[in-house]
Amino acid sequence: MYLKEQNLQLPKKGKQKIKMRRYTLFLQQKVSIN
């Protein structure tokens, strides 16, 4: 899921928002693994 998000091409306007969302997904994945 995290990789899929990362590969999406997104407009610059939503870049910051997506960055935060991506980070959240990363944290969720990290918690799931641990």
C-alpha positions as CSV (number, residue, x, y, z in Angstrom):
1,M,0.0,0.0,0.0
2,Y,2.8,2.4,0.9
3,L,4.7,1.7,-2.3
4,K,1.5,2.1,-4.4
5,E,1.0,5.6,-2.8
6,Q,4.6,6.5,-3.6
7,N,4.4,5.6,-7.2
8,L,1.4,7.8,-7.9
9,Q,2.1,11.0,-9.9
10,L,0.5,13.9,-8.0
11,P,0.1,17.6,-8.6
12,K,2.4,20.0,-6.7
13,K,-0.5,21.6,-4.8
14,G,-1.3,18.4,-2.8
15,K,2.4,17.5,-2.4
16,Q,2.6,18.5,1.3
17,K,-0.7,16.8,2.1
18,I,0.4,13.6,0.3
19,K,3.8,13.7,2.1
20,M,2.0,13.7,5.4
21,R,-0.4,10.9,4.3
22,R,2.6,8.9,3.0
23,Y,4.4,9.3,6.3
24,T,1.3,8.2,8.2
25,L,1.0,5.1,6.0
26,F,4.7,4.4,6.7
27,L,4.2,4.6,10.4
28,Q,1.1,2.3,10.3
29,Q,3.1,-0.2,8.3
30,K,6.0,0.0,10.7
31,V,3.7,-0.6,13.6
32,S,2.1,-3.6,11.8
33,I,5.5,-5.2,11.2
34,N,6.5,-4.8,14.8
